[in-house]
Amino acid sequence: MTEDPRVKELFTLKTIAETLNQSNDLPVMLNTVLEKLLELTGLSAGWVYIIDGYLQYECVADYNLPPGLLHKDKLPMRCESCWCMDRYWDRRLNNAVNILHCKRLENAVEYNWGDTNGITHHATVPLGSGDRQFGLLNVAAPGKSHFSEEELALLQAVAFQIGSAIERMRLYTAEQLRAEQFARLGQFSRALGAATGAAMETEALSALIVTLIKEHLDWPFAALIQASPNGNYILRAVHGNDRTETPNSRLRFPDKHWIREVSREGHPAAASNEEVAQLSELEGIRMLLPSSLLAAAAVSIPLVNASGGILLIGYDQADKSSSRENREVIEALAEHVALAIDSSLLERNRRELALVEERNRLARDLHDSVSQMLFSLSMTAKGVESLLADNQQDKALASIRDIQSLSQDAQKEMRTLIMQLRPAGLEAGLLSALQNYGNKLGLQVHTQAAGIRELPRPVVEALWRIGQEALNNVLKHAGTSEAAVTLVLNSMTAVLRISDKGIGITKKQRLAAASISLGLATMKERTEALGGQFTLTSKYRNGTTIEVFIPLTP
């Protein structure tokens, strides 16, 4: 190769650029680049520090270190500060510097750690990209105490290349982390959605949320804090030190406390070390706050929902709280948590309304059937009294027979309503219970089953209520005394079909019924509350079929 310095410099930069593009592993890349750089420049030793913060550094690459710096597994490269790092932290090291006394080499000589191979000084070059700095590149050679301006310029150009490569790798790693975190968030959301399909009490839901955060996102600490109307806060649930607690204790914060500020201002905020340490003073958190968290950081996020709560997340590494990727994930997490809490609250309200509607329906049925029969019994009994007073024995006996018939009808109607209130007989199985219920209505019910598996109790009760309503509709509207009930089960679904061969209904009647029929609306609501699908098909004079499809957890 030509000895022209300019050509050698361009060749060196080209070789370094090619080397930087061959790996996405930072230590491997830096070690390879360092070796190439020393080979091309005729220097003998070098090392690279990546610096994350004050006194937070790591020697990630080195080549041909003298024995004095290899002492006790490179202990001199891992302990204490040095003059070049002090200048780096003081922001006084912005360009390649021509020779610095090396405290690490001087210590090796002073404490007899080993030979320094004649190396007493080194050149130091900051590694950066734009206004961001990542660390230091140090190079040296035995007896070399001066670098020319051309050599420093070349080292500076190489440092810019290395800094850009580090920035690229960090962006790549951050994007990978972001993708992984959002994948975990998806798993968290699915697990939370599966568990909260049914209404849950606040305490149980809060404990589930913080436990799933640890399970799927692997953050060491999570807490749910709810604002109360009097301006105080309630600690609903905490997960830390590998256990979950639901203290439900009241928390009182001063006006300027950082958690109160987050709640008031309505946007996420990172806590300082001092603010994280304040958490250890709170009852209910003290025993669950990991000791590693006190040297790290935490982030609090307001929950935009009916509870007005705060989600508190603790990190085991201080830099995570300021990471853009983590902040995006944690803000999305807060949205999922707020939605789950609101959905659970709405589900509880829906069920309460359904109970009220069920009671109202039973009240109407009692009024329309049993109440009228009892009124007839009362009036007939009064008539018997008059007939007996007038010695009209034959007419009195006929009225008593009417009383017996009315009382039997009232008793039958009352038993039907009681059965609707309490699903007795489900112990023998859903199909058997529906068959018995149909028989008591005077229907001949044919049952058929396909597949075997245990159904969750909420699913069994929902299918039971839907089956009851469907059989009632057969009795009242189908004009037939026969019905068929089919239950198909597999690992993923449960399908219940109730069909008859009655008079059926026209499309116009079906549309009208869908808008005014409380029974059809209730069946559909029960199905959709379990994430299922309700279908009614019917043809005039060709029967009606109701099909309920319920997804199941494997």
C-alpha positions as a Python dict, from the first residue, in 0.01 Angstrom:
ca = {
    (1, 'M'): (0, 0, 0),
    (2, 'T'): (129, 355, -74),
    (3, 'E'): (295, 550, 207),
    (4, 'D'): (95, 863, 126),
    (5, 'P'): (-52, 970, 470),
    (6, 'R'): (-376, 1085, 310),
    (7, 'V'): (-426, 752, 134),
    (8, 'K'): (-344, 563, 455),
    (9, 'E'): (-596, 775, 644),
    (10, 'L'): (-873, 709, 389),
    (11, 'F'): (-789, 339, 387),
    (12, 'T'): (-807, 331, 767),
    (13, 'L'): (-1146, 506, 770),
    (14, 'K'): (-1277, 272, 498),
    (15, 'T'): (-1160, -37, 687),
    (16, 'I'): (-1310, 87, 1015),
    (17, 'A'): (-1642, 171, 842),
    (18, 'E'): (-1662, -178, 691),
    (19, 'T'): (-1583, -336, 1027),
    (20, 'L'): (-1849, -129, 1205),
    (21, 'N'): (-2116, -258, 968),
    (22, 'Q'): (-2038, -626, 1024),
    (23, 'S'): (-2195, -675, 1368),
    (24, 'N'): (-2482, -567, 1590),
    (25, 'D'): (-2308, -694, 1904),
    (26, 'L'): (-2147, -390, 2069),
    (27, 'P'): (-1855, -559, 2257),
    (28, 'V'): (-1766, -778, 1957),
    (29, 'M'): (-1779, -481, 1722),
    (30, 'L'): (-1565, -256, 1946),
    (31, 'N'): (-1300, -523, 2005),
    (32, 'T'): (-1272, -586, 1630),
    (33, 'V'): (-1257, -216, 1546),
    (34, 'L'): (-998, -152, 1817),
    (35, 'E'): (-773, -427, 1684),
    (36, 'K'): (-804, -296, 1326),
    (37, 'L'): (-737, 62, 1434),
    (38, 'L'): (-418, -29, 1623),
    (39, 'E'): (-299, -243, 1335),
    (40, 'L'): (-352, 35, 1079),
    (41, 'T'): (-204, 314, 1294),
    (42, 'G'): (96, 121, 1429),
    (43, 'L'): (-12, 166, 1791),
    (44, 'S'): (19, -124, 2035),
    (45, 'A'): (-257, -104, 2298),
    (46, 'G'): (-601, 42, 2343),
    (47, 'W'): (-924, 22, 2542),
    (48, 'V'): (-1279, 155, 2515),
    (49, 'Y'): (-1507, 269, 2796),
    (50, 'I'): (-1884, 299, 2764),
    (51, 'I'): (-2006, 556, 3018),
    (52, 'D'): (-2372, 577, 3122),
    (53, 'G'): (-2350, 830, 3403),
    (54, 'Y'): (-2129, 963, 3677),
    (55, 'L'): (-1912, 676, 3807),
    (56, 'Q'): (-2112, 438, 3587),
    (57, 'Y'): (-1875, 299, 3327),
    (58, 'E'): (-1759, -30, 3179),
    (59, 'C'): (-1450, -127, 2983),
    (60, 'V'): (-1623, -309, 2698),
    (61, 'A'): (-1324, -357, 2468),
    (62, 'D'): (-945, -377, 2505),
    (63, 'Y'): (-650, -498, 2301),
    (64, 'N'): (-298, -591, 2407),
    (65, 'L'): (-319, -440, 2757),
    (66, 'P'): (12, -446, 2950),
    (67, 'P'): (34, -689, 3245),
    (68, 'G'): (-1, -403, 3494),
    (69, 'L'): (-354, -337, 3370),
    (70, 'L'): (-446, -711, 3363),
    (71, 'H'): (-388, -740, 3740),
    (72, 'K'): (-662, -944, 3917),
    (73, 'D'): (-885, -989, 3613),
    (74, 'K'): (-836, -629, 3489),
    (75, 'L'): (-917, -475, 3826),
    (76, 'P'): (-736, -146, 3738),
    (77, 'M'): (-977, -104, 3445),
    (78, 'R'): (-1284, -143, 3668),
    (79, 'C'): (-1216, 60, 3981),
    (80, 'E'): (-1195, 428, 4070),
    (81, 'S'): (-1197, 726, 3843),
    (82, 'C'): (-915, 876, 3637),
    (83, 'W'): (-816, 1211, 3491),
    (84, 'C'): (-965, 1150, 3147),
    (85, 'M'): (-1300, 1043, 3299),
    (86, 'D'): (-1302, 1340, 3533),
    (87, 'R'): (-1264, 1571, 3234),
    (88, 'Y'): (-1534, 1374, 3047),
    (89, 'W'): (-1786, 1414, 3334),
    (90, 'D'): (-1695, 1784, 3370),
    (91, 'R'): (-1775, 1834, 3000),
    (92, 'R'): (-1417, 1947, 2936),
    (93, 'L'): (-1334, 1663, 2697),
    (94, 'N'): (-1493, 1738, 2361),
    (95, 'N'): (-1220, 1643, 2113),
    (96, 'A'): (-924, 1410, 2081),
    (97, 'V'): (-668, 1503, 2347),
    (98, 'N'): (-295, 1474, 2290),
    (99, 'I'): (-155, 1255, 2571),
    (100, 'L'): (-286, 1238, 2926),
    (101, 'H'): (-101, 1102, 3224),
    (102, 'C'): (-273, 773, 3304),
    (103, 'K'): (-360, 725, 3669),
    (104, 'R'): (-428, 355, 3609),
    (105, 'L'): (-79, 303, 3464),
    (106, 'E'): (77, 504, 3747),
    (107, 'N'): (-108, 291, 4005),
    (108, 'A'): (21, -23, 3831),
    (109, 'V'): (377, 101, 3880),
    (110, 'E'): (321, 229, 4234),
    (111, 'Y'): (156, -89, 4363),
    (112, 'N'): (369, -331, 4160),
    (113, 'W'): (72, -477, 3975),
    (114, 'G'): (289, -567, 3677),
    (115, 'D'): (493, -435, 3386),
    (116, 'T'): (343, -150, 3180),
    (117, 'N'): (554, -243, 2870),
    (118, 'G'): (690, 109, 2854),
    (119, 'I'): (345, 270, 2821),
    (120, 'T'): (317, 581, 3038),
    (121, 'H'): (65, 799, 2853),
    (122, 'H'): (-230, 757, 2619),
    (123, 'A'): (-439, 965, 2384),
    (124, 'T'): (-806, 1000, 2475),
    (125, 'V'): (-1089, 1053, 2229),
    (126, 'P'): (-1457, 1103, 2332),
    (127, 'L'): (-1707, 879, 2152),
    (128, 'G'): (-2025, 1056, 2049),
    (129, 'S'): (-2290, 1119, 1789),
    (130, 'G'): (-2431, 1468, 1755),
    (131, 'D'): (-2470, 1612, 2103),
    (132, 'R'): (-2478, 1269, 2269),
    (133, 'Q'): (-2166, 1117, 2423),
    (134, 'F'): (-2120, 746, 2492),
    (135, 'G'): (-1769, 696, 2628),
    (136, 'L'): (-1397, 714, 2564),
    (137, 'L'): (-1144, 560, 2324),
    (138, 'N'): (-788, 537, 2465),
    (139, 'V'): (-486, 433, 2253),
    (140, 'A'): (-118, 412, 2341),
    (141, 'A'): (225, 283, 2241),
    (142, 'P'): (548, 225, 2438),
    (143, 'G'): (750, 545, 2476),
    (144, 'K'): (499, 751, 2277),
    (145, 'S'): (440, 1087, 2444),
    (146, 'H'): (306, 1289, 2154),
    (147, 'F'): (43, 1253, 1882),
    (148, 'S'): (54, 1479, 1579),
    (149, 'E'): (-241, 1688, 1470),
    (150, 'E'): (-294, 1449, 1178),
    (151, 'E'): (-302, 1148, 1413),
    (152, 'L'): (-548, 1320, 1644),
    (153, 'A'): (-768, 1414, 1349),
    (154, 'L'): (-772, 1053, 1232),
    (155, 'L'): (-857, 930, 1583),
    (156, 'Q'): (-1134, 1190, 1603),
    (157, 'A'): (-1278, 1076, 1269),
    (158, 'V'): (-1269, 711, 1383),
    (159, 'A'): (-1435, 812, 1710),
    (160, 'F'): (-1720, 978, 1516),
    (161, 'Q'): (-1765, 657, 1316),
    (162, 'I'): (-1770, 448, 1635),
    (163, 'G'): (-2012, 691, 1801),
    (164, 'S'): (-2252, 672, 1506),
    (165, 'A'): (-2232, 291, 1515),
    (166, 'I'): (-2305, 288, 1889),
    (167, 'E'): (-2603, 519, 1831),
    (168, 'R'): (-2730, 289, 1555),
    (169, 'M'): (-2691, -19, 1776),
    (170, 'R'): (-2865, 149, 2067),
    (171, 'L'): (-3154, 252, 1846),
    (172, 'Y'): (-3175, -102, 1711),
    (173, 'T'): (-3166, -247, 2064),
    (174, 'A'): (-3424, 5, 2182),
    (175, 'E'): (-3657, -85, 1895),
    (176, 'Q'): (-3616, -452, 1974),
    (177, 'L'): (-3692, -379, 2340),
    (178, 'R'): (-3995, -173, 2239),
    (179, 'A'): (-4130, -453, 2021),
    (180, 'E'): (-4071, -707, 2297),
    (181, 'Q'): (-4235, -484, 2559),
    (182, 'F'): (-4543, -426, 2344),
    (183, 'A'): (-4566, -802, 2278),
    (184, 'R'): (-4559, -856, 2654),
    (185, 'L'): (-4819, -584, 2694),
    (186, 'G'): (-5040, -775, 2450),
    (187, 'Q'): (-5002, -1089, 2663),
    (188, 'F'): (-5086, -886, 2975),
    (189, 'S'): (-5395, -741, 2810),
    (190, 'R'): (-5520, -1083, 2697),
    (191, 'A'): (-5463, -1235, 3042),
    (192, 'L'): (-5638, -944, 3210),
    (193, 'G'): (-5927, -956, 2964),
    (194, 'A'): (-5972, -1331, 3014),
    (195, 'A'): (-5976, -1292, 3391),
    (196, 'T'): (-6211, -993, 3397),
    (197, 'G'): (-6476, -1132, 3161),
    (198, 'A'): (-6694, -1157, 3468),
    (199, 'A'): (-6739, -870, 3715),
    (200, 'M'): (-6474, -863, 3988),
    (201, 'E'): (-6459, -683, 4318),
    (202, 'T'): (-6220, -387, 4332),
    (203, 'E'): (-5979, -559, 4572),
    (204, 'A'): (-5951, -879, 4366),
    (205, 'L'): (-5915, -687, 4038),
    (206, 'S'): (-5644, -458, 4179),
    (207, 'A'): (-5444, -756, 4309),
    (208, 'L'): (-5479, -930, 3973),
    (209, 'I'): (-5354, -624, 3782),
    (210, 'V'): (-5032, -575, 3983),
    (211, 'T'): (-4961, -950, 3980),
    (212, 'L'): (-5001, -971, 3601),
    (213, 'I'): (-4772, -668, 3559),
    (214, 'K'): (-4493, -858, 3734),
    (215, 'E'): (-4574, -1182, 3552),
    (216, 'H'): (-4580, -1042, 3198),
    (217, 'L'): (-4367, -724, 3211),
    (218, 'D'): (-4120, -834, 3479),
    (219, 'W'): (-4102, -502, 3662),
    (220, 'P'): (-4006, -557, 4029),
    (221, 'F'): (-4265, -327, 4181),
    (222, 'A'): (-4619, -217, 4097),
    (223, 'A'): (-4890, -48, 4299),
    (224, 'L'): (-5244, 77, 4239),
    (225, 'I'): (-5346, 392, 4428),
    (226, 'Q'): (-5702, 524, 4412),
    (227, 'A'): (-5803, 882, 4480),
    (228, 'S'): (-6084, 925, 4733),
    (229, 'P'): (-6342, 1207, 4733),
    (230, 'N'): (-6200, 1367, 5051),
    (231, 'G'): (-5864, 1438, 4886),
    (232, 'N'): (-5682, 1142, 5035),
    (233, 'Y'): (-5573, 822, 4861),
    (234, 'I'): (-5630, 450, 4909),
    (235, 'L'): (-5355, 197, 4848),
    (236, 'R'): (-5552, -76, 4671),
    (237, 'A'): (-5282, -331, 4580),
    (238, 'V'): (-4903, -368, 4585),
    (239, 'H'): (-4671, -625, 4430),
    (240, 'G'): (-4309, -637, 4541),
    (241, 'N'): (-4055, -882, 4678),
    (242, 'D'): (-4242, -1156, 4485),
    (243, 'R'): (-4572, -1124, 4670),
    (244, 'T'): (-4896, -931, 4633),
    (245, 'E'): (-5086, -753, 4911),
    (246, 'T'): (-5414, -560, 4917),
    (247, 'P'): (-5370, -322, 5215),
    (248, 'N'): (-5665, -93, 5131),
    (249, 'S'): (-5489, 153, 5362),
    (250, 'R'): (-5543, 528, 5348),
    (251, 'L'): (-5252, 743, 5233),
    (252, 'R'): (-5214, 1108, 5319),
    (253, 'F'): (-4971, 1320, 5117),
    (254, 'P'): (-4867, 1683, 5165),
    (255, 'D'): (-4992, 1930, 4906),
    (256, 'K'): (-4657, 1932, 4723),
    (257, 'H'): (-4606, 1555, 4726),
    (258, 'W'): (-4509, 1415, 4386),
    (259, 'I'): (-4792, 1158, 4376),
    (260, 'R'): (-5049, 1429, 4448),
    (261, 'E'): (-4892, 1643, 4174),
    (262, 'V'): (-4926, 1356, 3924),
    (263, 'S'): (-5292, 1310, 4015),
    (264, 'R'): (-5359, 1683, 3989),
    (265, 'E'): (-5171, 1751, 3664),
    (266, 'G'): (-5290, 1434, 3489),
    (267, 'H'): (-4971, 1326, 3312),
    (268, 'P'): (-4695, 1071, 3390),
    (269, 'A'): (-4391, 1171, 3595),
    (270, 'A'): (-4064, 1002, 3688),
    (271, 'A'): (-3970, 1002, 4055),
    (272, 'S'): (-3624, 1095, 4179),
    (273, 'N'): (-3425, 870, 4414),
    (274, 'E'): (-3538, 1082, 4708),
    (275, 'E'): (-3903, 1053, 4604),
    (276, 'V'): (-3871, 677, 4563),
    (277, 'A'): (-3719, 658, 4911),
    (278, 'Q'): (-4032, 834, 5043),
    (279, 'L'): (-4235, 529, 4937),
    (280, 'S'): (-4060, 321, 5205),
    (281, 'E'): (-4227, 544, 5466),
    (282, 'L'): (-4580, 448, 5356),
    (283, 'E'): (-4772, 182, 5545),
    (284, 'G'): (-4848, -110, 5317),
    (285, 'I'): (-4553, -40, 5086),
    (286, 'R'): (-4268, -46, 5337),
    (287, 'M'): (-4226, -426, 5351),
    (288, 'L'): (-4284, -480, 4978),
    (289, 'L'): (-4050, -217, 4833),
    (290, 'P'): (-3745, -400, 4689),
    (291, 'S'): (-3418, -266, 4828),
    (292, 'S'): (-3277, -246, 4474),
    (293, 'L'): (-3549, 5, 4388),
    (294, 'L'): (-3415, 266, 4631),
    (295, 'A'): (-3112, 313, 4408),
    (296, 'A'): (-3318, 309, 4089),
    (297, 'A'): (-3634, 495, 3995),
    (298, 'A'): (-4011, 484, 3963),
    (299, 'V'): (-4277, 626, 3731),
    (300, 'S'): (-4633, 716, 3824),
    (301, 'I'): (-4912, 740, 3567),
    (302, 'P'): (-5264, 876, 3627),
    (303, 'L'): (-5545, 643, 3524),
    (304, 'V'): (-5800, 826, 3312),
    (305, 'N'): (-6106, 642, 3438),
    (306, 'A'): (-6390, 655, 3685),
    (307, 'S'): (-6171, 560, 3983),
    (308, 'G'): (-5925, 848, 3935),
    (309, 'G'): (-5638, 619, 4028),
    (310, 'I'): (-5261, 617, 3987),
    (311, 'L'): (-5047, 330, 3860),
    (312, 'L'): (-4701, 326, 4019),
    (313, 'I'): (-4423, 125, 3852),
    (314, 'G'): (-4075, 69, 3998),
    (315, 'Y'): (-3767, -12, 3788),
    (316, 'D'): (-3452, -194, 3897),
    (317, 'Q'): (-3239, 29, 3672),
    (318, 'A'): (-3240, 405, 3697),
    (319, 'D'): (-3213, 467, 3321),
    (320, 'K'): (-3532, 274, 3246),
    (321, 'S'): (-3755, 546, 3390),
    (322, 'S'): (-3631, 794, 3127),
    (323, 'S'): (-3637, 546, 2839),
    (324, 'R'): (-3878, 660, 2567),
    (325, 'E'): (-3967, 299, 2488),
    (326, 'N'): (-4053, 219, 2849),
    (327, 'R'): (-4256, 535, 2884),
    (328, 'E'): (-4460, 446, 2574),
    (329, 'V'): (-4524, 96, 2708),
    (330, 'I'): (-4616, 216, 3055),
    (331, 'E'): (-4856, 479, 2920),
    (332, 'A'): (-5023, 212, 2704),
    (333, 'L'): (-5032, -15, 3010),
    (334, 'A'): (-5212, 255, 3208),
    (335, 'E'): (-5476, 279, 2934),
    (336, 'H'): (-5532, -99, 2947),
    (337, 'V'): (-5558, -93, 3328),
    (338, 'A'): (-5801, 199, 3327),
    (339, 'L'): (-6016, 25, 3065),
    (340, 'A'): (-6018, -301, 3264),
    (341, 'I'): (-6125, -121, 3583),
    (342, 'D'): (-6401, 68, 3404),
    (343, 'S'): (-6516, -248, 3221),
    (344, 'S'): (-6535, -439, 3548),
    (345, 'L'): (-6736, -156, 3704),
    (346, 'L'): (-6973, -146, 3406),
    (347, 'E'): (-7013, -524, 3419),
    (348, 'R'): (-7104, -509, 3788),
    (349, 'N'): (-7356, -234, 3713),
    (350, 'R'): (-7495, -434, 3421),
    (351, 'R'): (-7542, -739, 3640),
    (352, 'E'): (-7711, -534, 3908),
    (353, 'L'): (-7948, -394, 3645),
    (354, 'A'): (-8008, -747, 3514),
    (355, 'L'): (-8097, -859, 3867),
    (356, 'V'): (-8339, -567, 3902),
    (357, 'E'): (-8493, -650, 3565),
    (358, 'E'): (-8522, -1016, 3663),
    (359, 'R'): (-8699, -922, 3986),
    (360, 'N'): (-8932, -691, 3793),
    (361, 'R'): (-9012, -970, 3547),
    (362, 'L'): (-9087, -1213, 3829),
    (363, 'A'): (-9303, -950, 3995),
    (364, 'R'): (-9501, -911, 3672),
    (365, 'D'): (-9534, -1288, 3634),
    (366, 'L'): (-9651, -1321, 3994),
    (367, 'H'): (-9904, -1046, 3939),
    (368, 'D'): (-10027, -1189, 3610),
    (369, 'S'): (-10059, -1549, 3728),
    (370, 'V'): (-10032, -1638, 4097),
    (371, 'S'): (-10174, -1310, 4225),
    (372, 'Q'): (-10482, -1337, 4003),
    (373, 'M'): (-10533, -1702, 4099),
    (374, 'L'): (-10513, -1618, 4469),
    (375, 'F'): (-10765, -1337, 4413),
    (376, 'S'): (-10998, -1586, 4243),
    (377, 'L'): (-10947, -1826, 4535),
    (378, 'S'): (-11042, -1552, 4779),
    (379, 'M'): (-11356, -1458, 4589),
    (380, 'T'): (-11459, -1821, 4541),
    (381, 'A'): (-11408, -1888, 4913),
    (382, 'K'): (-11641, -1601, 4995),
    (383, 'G'): (-11899, -1747, 4756),
    (384, 'V'): (-11877, -2085, 4929),
    (385, 'E'): (-11939, -1914, 5261),
    (386, 'S'): (-12260, -1759, 5121),
    (387, 'L'): (-12375, -2086, 4967),
    (388, 'L'): (-12325, -2276, 5291),
    (389, 'A'): (-12520, -2008, 5478),
    (390, 'D'): (-12809, -2058, 5233),
    (391, 'N'): (-12782, -2442, 5263),
    (392, 'Q'): (-12696, -2477, 4890),
    (393, 'Q'): (-12472, -2781, 4942),
    (394, 'D'): (-12436, -2889, 4579),
    (395, 'K'): (-12325, -2547, 4458),
    (396, 'A'): (-12087, -2518, 4752),
    (397, 'L'): (-11921, -2848, 4664),
    (398, 'A'): (-11872, -2733, 4303),
    (399, 'S'): (-11710, -2412, 4425),
    (400, 'I'): (-11479, -2609, 4655),
    (401, 'R'): (-11366, -2815, 4355),
    (402, 'D'): (-11290, -2485, 4176),
    (403, 'I'): (-11085, -2377, 4478),
    (404, 'Q'): (-10888, -2701, 4466),
    (405, 'S'): (-10818, -2659, 4094),
    (406, 'L'): (-10714, -2293, 4133),
    (407, 'S'): (-10485, -2374, 4427),
    (408, 'Q'): (-10315, -2652, 4228),
    (409, 'D'): (-10259, -2416, 3932),
    (410, 'A'): (-10121, -2149, 4166),
    (411, 'Q'): (-9891, -2403, 4330),
    (412, 'K'): (-9764, -2520, 3988),
    (413, 'E'): (-9704, -2161, 3873),
    (414, 'M'): (-9525, -2078, 4197),
    (415, 'R'): (-9296, -2380, 4165),
    (416, 'T'): (-9205, -2270, 3811),
    (417, 'L'): (-9114, -1923, 3930),
    (418, 'I'): (-8915, -2060, 4224),
    (419, 'M'): (-8722, -2284, 3984),
    (420, 'Q'): (-8635, -1977, 3779),
    (421, 'L'): (-8507, -1803, 4091),
    (422, 'R'): (-8293, -2094, 4203),
    (423, 'P'): (-8157, -2332, 3935),
    (424, 'A'): (-8208, -2654, 4128),
    (425, 'G'): (-8125, -2975, 3947),
    (426, 'L'): (-7813, -2849, 3772),
    (427, 'E'): (-7614, -3098, 3975),
    (428, 'A'): (-7739, -3368, 3736),
    (429, 'G'): (-7619, -3172, 3435),
    (430, 'L'): (-7745, -2891, 3217),
    (431, 'L'): (-7933, -3111, 2969),
    (432, 'S'): (-8107, -3308, 3244),
    (433, 'A'): (-8209, -2985, 3417),
    (434, 'L'): (-8353, -2841, 3094),
    (435, 'Q'): (-8533, -3167, 3016),
    (436, 'N'): (-8691, -3173, 3364),
    (437, 'Y'): (-8786, -2808, 3336),
    (438, 'G'): (-8950, -2867, 2997),
    (439, 'N'): (-9140, -3169, 3129),
    (440, 'K'): (-9279, -2959, 3415),
    (441, 'L'): (-9400, -2709, 3156),
    (442, 'G'): (-9579, -2992, 2979),
    (443, 'L'): (-9328, -3019, 2695),
    (444, 'Q'): (-9167, -3333, 2562),
    (445, 'V'): (-8797, -3243, 2543),
    (446, 'H'): (-8550, -3452, 2340),
    (447, 'T'): (-8186, -3401, 2442),
    (448, 'Q'): (-7859, -3478, 2265),
    (449, 'A'): (-7498, -3419, 2377),
    (450, 'A'): (-7167, -3418, 2188),
    (451, 'G'): (-6834, -3386, 2368),
    (452, 'I'): (-6747, -3388, 2737),
    (453, 'R'): (-6580, -3119, 2946),
    (454, 'E'): (-6646, -2927, 3266),
    (455, 'L'): (-6807, -2589, 3209),
    (456, 'P'): (-6736, -2284, 3427),
    (457, 'R'): (-7020, -2206, 3665),
    (458, 'P'): (-7107, -1869, 3501),
    (459, 'V'): (-7139, -2043, 3162),
    (460, 'V'): (-7363, -2318, 3304),
    (461, 'E'): (-7593, -2067, 3474),
    (462, 'A'): (-7615, -1848, 3163),
    (463, 'L'): (-7701, -2145, 2939),
    (464, 'W'): (-7956, -2262, 3197),
    (465, 'R'): (-8134, -1925, 3200),
    (466, 'I'): (-8125, -1903, 2820),
    (467, 'G'): (-8262, -2257, 2789),
    (468, 'Q'): (-8544, -2176, 3035),
    (469, 'E'): (-8646, -1870, 2837),
    (470, 'A'): (-8631, -2060, 2508),
    (471, 'L'): (-8850, -2346, 2639),
    (472, 'N'): (-9099, -2091, 2778),
    (473, 'N'): (-9117, -1938, 2431),
    (474, 'V'): (-9182, -2283, 2277),
    (475, 'L'): (-9469, -2336, 2521),
    (476, 'K'): (-9622, -1992, 2464),
    (477, 'H'): (-9566, -1929, 2093),
    (478, 'A'): (-9463, -2238, 1897),
    (479, 'G'): (-9794, -2420, 1900),
    (480, 'T'): (-9622, -2753, 1966),
    (481, 'S'): (-9552, -2969, 2270),
    (482, 'E'): (-9211, -3095, 2155),
    (483, 'A'): (-8867, -2937, 2161),
    (484, 'A'): (-8511, -3054, 2098),
    (485, 'V'): (-8211, -2943, 2309),
    (486, 'T'): (-7856, -3009, 2186),
    (487, 'L'): (-7531, -2930, 2370),
    (488, 'V'): (-7200, -2950, 2176),
    (489, 'L'): (-6876, -2915, 2376),
    (490, 'N'): (-6509, -2907, 2283),
    (491, 'S'): (-6194, -2754, 2431),
    (492, 'M'): (-6267, -2410, 2284),
    (493, 'T'): (-6645, -2367, 2260),
    (494, 'A'): (-6984, -2457, 2403),
    (495, 'V'): (-7286, -2451, 2170),
    (496, 'L'): (-7645, -2482, 2294),
    (497, 'R'): (-7933, -2527, 2045),
    (498, 'I'): (-8305, -2527, 2130),
    (499, 'S'): (-8532, -2600, 1835),
    (500, 'D'): (-8896, -2686, 1769),
    (501, 'K'): (-9110, -2775, 1471),
    (502, 'G'): (-9384, -2532, 1552),
    (503, 'I'): (-9552, -2261, 1354),
    (504, 'G'): (-9237, -2046, 1336),
    (505, 'I'): (-9237, -1673, 1272),
    (506, 'T'): (-9203, -1458, 964),
    (507, 'K'): (-8904, -1224, 910),
    (508, 'K'): (-9127, -926, 983),
    (509, 'Q'): (-9248, -1079, 1308),
    (510, 'R'): (-8890, -1170, 1402),
    (511, 'L'): (-8769, -812, 1351),
    (512, 'A'): (-9060, -679, 1553),
    (513, 'A'): (-8996, -932, 1831),
    (514, 'A'): (-8626, -844, 1844),
    (515, 'S'): (-8709, -482, 1920),
    (516, 'I'): (-8977, -540, 2187),
    (517, 'S'): (-8918, -888, 2331),
    (518, 'L'): (-8754, -872, 2673),
    (519, 'G'): (-8692, -1248, 2665),
    (520, 'L'): (-8495, -1237, 2339),
    (521, 'A'): (-8300, -930, 2455),
    (522, 'T'): (-8211, -1101, 2785),
    (523, 'M'): (-8090, -1416, 2610),
    (524, 'K'): (-7872, -1210, 2377),
    (525, 'E'): (-7730, -1004, 2665),
    (526, 'R'): (-7643, -1315, 2866),
    (527, 'T'): (-7464, -1460, 2563),
    (528, 'E'): (-7268, -1147, 2479),
    (529, 'A'): (-7169, -1095, 2843),
    (530, 'L'): (-6963, -1414, 2808),
    (531, 'G'): (-6814, -1303, 2476),
    (532, 'G'): (-7051, -1529, 2281),
    (533, 'Q'): (-7288, -1504, 1986),
    (534, 'F'): (-7667, -1545, 1990),
    (535, 'T'): (-7854, -1650, 1674),
    (536, 'L'): (-8228, -1698, 1609),
    (537, 'T'): (-8345, -1859, 1286),
    (538, 'S'): (-8708, -1930, 1198),
    (539, 'K'): (-8936, -1989, 900),
    (540, 'Y'): (-9308, -1955, 902),
    (541, 'R'): (-9472, -2299, 962),
    (542, 'N'): (-9127, -2460, 968),
    (543, 'G'): (-9013, -2418, 1330),
    (544, 'T'): (-8762, -2201, 1519),
    (545, 'T'): (-8402, -2262, 1632),
    (546, 'I'): (-8207, -2065, 1890),
    (547, 'E'): (-7828, -2119, 1893),
    (548, 'V'): (-7592, -1989, 2161),
    (549, 'F'): (-7216, -1998, 2092),
    (550, 'I'): (-6987, -1942, 2396),
    (551, 'P'): (-6603, -1931, 2369),
    (552, 'L'): (-6420, -2123, 2642),
    (553, 'T'): (-6071, -2098, 2788),
    (554, 'P'): (-5875, -2413, 2695),
}
